[in-house]
Amino acid sequence: MGKTLRTKMLYQDKDWLLQKYVKEKLSTVEIARIYRETENKWCDPNTISRWLKKHDIGMRSLAEAQQNRHAGIKPPVKKARSSSG
């Protein structure tokens, strides 16, 4: 029977991963979410990590990841609920 023909997934593309992970500094969780939203297909953050490693794209340290997460990003302001009782 031989090899099966598989279509290449977007997250397997080195240039796309470089853009998202290195240039845009998105996390693997954010990249997986973007993939799910744009392609309407499931993707796990661990899958993103595996493909980063396959393409020899250096993973960020925990400190770098936390710094990126908190740099200039403000959490959304929750509106107070009015008590109309």
C-alpha positions as CSV (number, residue, x, y, z in Angstrom):
1,M,0.0,0.0,0.0
2,G,2.9,2.4,0.6
3,K,2.8,5.9,1.9
4,T,-0.4,7.9,2.3
5,L,-0.6,11.3,0.7
6,R,-1.1,13.9,3.4
7,T,-1.7,17.6,2.9
8,K,0.7,19.8,4.7
9,M,-0.9,21.6,7.6
10,L,-0.3,25.3,8.1
11,Y,1.4,24.7,11.5
12,Q,4.0,22.6,9.7
13,D,5.2,25.5,7.6
14,K,8.5,26.9,8.9
15,D,7.9,30.4,7.6
16,W,4.4,30.6,9.2
17,L,5.8,29.4,12.5
18,L,8.7,31.8,12.4
19,Q,6.3,34.7,11.7
20,K,4.0,33.7,14.6
21,Y,6.4,32.5,17.2
22,V,9.5,34.6,16.6
23,K,8.3,37.8,15.0
24,E,4.9,38.2,16.6
25,K,6.1,36.5,19.8
26,L,3.0,34.5,20.2
27,S,2.9,31.5,22.5
28,T,2.3,27.9,21.4
29,V,-1.2,28.2,22.9
30,E,-2.0,31.3,21.0
31,I,-0.6,29.8,17.7
32,A,-2.7,26.7,18.2
33,R,-5.8,28.9,18.8
34,I,-5.2,30.9,15.7
35,Y,-4.8,27.7,13.7
36,R,-8.0,26.3,15.0
37,E,-9.9,29.6,14.2
38,T,-8.5,30.0,10.7
39,E,-8.5,26.4,9.6
40,N,-11.4,25.2,11.6
41,K,-9.4,22.1,12.6
42,W,-8.1,21.0,16.0
43,C,-4.5,21.7,16.9
44,D,-2.8,21.2,20.3
45,P,-0.1,23.5,21.6
46,N,2.1,20.5,22.0
47,T,1.9,19.9,18.3
48,I,3.1,23.5,17.7
49,S,6.0,22.8,20.1
50,R,7.0,19.7,18.2
51,W,7.0,21.5,14.8
52,L,9.1,24.3,16.3
53,K,11.6,21.7,17.4
54,K,11.5,19.9,14.0
55,H,12.3,23.2,12.3
56,D,15.1,24.0,14.8
57,I,13.3,27.1,16.0
58,G,14.6,27.8,19.5
59,M,11.9,27.6,22.2
60,R,11.7,30.5,24.6
61,S,12.7,30.0,28.3
62,L,9.9,30.2,30.9
63,A,11.2,33.6,31.9
64,E,11.1,34.9,28.3
65,A,7.6,33.5,27.9
66,Q,6.3,35.2,31.0
67,Q,8.0,38.4,30.0
68,N,6.2,38.3,26.6
69,R,2.9,37.5,28.2
70,H,3.1,40.5,30.5
71,A,4.8,43.0,28.3
72,G,2.4,45.8,27.4
73,I,-0.7,43.6,27.5
74,K,-3.4,44.8,29.8
75,P,-6.2,42.4,30.8
76,P,-9.6,43.4,29.6
77,V,-11.5,45.6,31.9
78,K,-14.6,43.9,33.3
79,K,-17.7,46.0,33.4
80,A,-19.5,46.1,36.7
81,R,-23.0,44.6,36.4
82,S,-25.8,46.8,37.3
83,S,-28.2,45.5,39.9
84,S,-31.6,45.9,38.3
85,G,-33.6,43.9,40.7
